[in-house]
């Protein structure tokens, strides 16, 4: 989609809609061929308002894709042992092919302990250390949804990423690090930058591909962007607008960057919609693998 500012605007919302339709097609063929219905269990502990919105959207889109959705809502003061027991029950439940425990968790529950308890084969988020390790050594893994969505948008835009200079801004376990692994697997030349990186603007300016995932509103300035670069903005930051209303902005100064970049994702409507679409894709892939079927037959991978 051409923008009025120079860069092409990458329409993540449209791409995600098309991806969900392909997943739904795979789900219906899997049911017709093998009588299997993929099931995704989502666990929400507490009443974090943003998490409630995410979980509602996940449930709706899971059902729309023809999958079974199992929602488990637990009180904010639920002890960790109870959450771990629920995860173990879901691990053992053959109707559940994917498990997602919504983060953040209340303070009394250790997220690493919960993630470690999820069966890696059902780890729809790809957060388990086994999946992080498999991704790092290039073996079939469950891949975290947000970086997977970013990779799909990049490959759709650029085709081959081989030899491209890619800069990942942010080193989180759920976005930055797996994003770097995925880009490396595509033979990009990958740099991971973060809050302690010296000459951050210069590092960014060298990048043909810039993935911003730091969680700081409009931190990446237009002058940091290499002319013609592809910019993927993972940030979702709420800021006060001039009119007093709050609005969502990314980690990139969109208006300034769009005058320089070749292509850029907007916020909202860029990476965000891809995350749930990739969660559905992961659940379909996990279902195939659990039944010894080739995911390529049913999933757009
Ligand atoms: N909270 C915000 N995004 C996510 C996500 O992708 N997975 C999980 N488990 N929790 C989240």
Boltz pocket constraint, residues with backbone or C-beta under 6 A from the ligand:
constraints:
  - pocket:
      binder: B
      contacts: [[A, 54], [A, 100], [A, 101], [A, 102], [A, 103], [A, 104], [A, 125], [A, 145], [A, 275]]
      max_distance: 6.0
